[in-house]
Amino acid sequence: EGIGKRNFSFSFTFIPKSEQEAEVIKEIVYYFKHHMAADYVGGGASGVREMNFPDSFDIEYMHIGKQNPNLHKISTCALTKMDVEYGGDRYVAYEGGVPQTTKLSLSFAEFDIITKQHIEAGY
C-alpha cells in the first residue's frame, strides 16, 4: 500500500479572563483558518480554476526559548483539519457573546516521507 506520511494532532483549550484575551483567542482561530485555506491563482478572475497551495507550517517543540532536543522534530506540514468548539459542553458566553471556552483541535500532515536518515537526524 505504500509508506504514509506522518500526521500530528494538537488540542488547545482557551478560557479568556478578559476581553483582551478573548480577542487574542479570536485572532488565533482566524490565523489557523486563514492559513489552512487555498486561494485561486489571480483571485479566480475570468473563470480560472487553478489554485495555490495552502500555507505550510514549521512546527518545533520548544523548551526555555530553544528547540527541545528530547522530542522528535516535525518536518514542514500542512494543516489538514481544524475543529473549533465554542462554549464547552454547552454554549456559555460572557456578556457580549464572547464564549467562555474555546477548544481548538488542529491536525497536520508532513510533506516529507520520513526515512531512516530523517530518524537519525532527530525526526
Buried (B, 14 or more C-beta within 10 A) or exposed (E): EEEEBBEBEEEEEBEBEEEEEBEEBBEBBEEBEEBBEEEEEEEEEEEEEEEEEBBEBEBEEEEEEEEEEEEEBBBEBBBBEBEEBBEBEEEEEEEEEBBBBBBBBBBBBBEEEBEEEBEEEEB
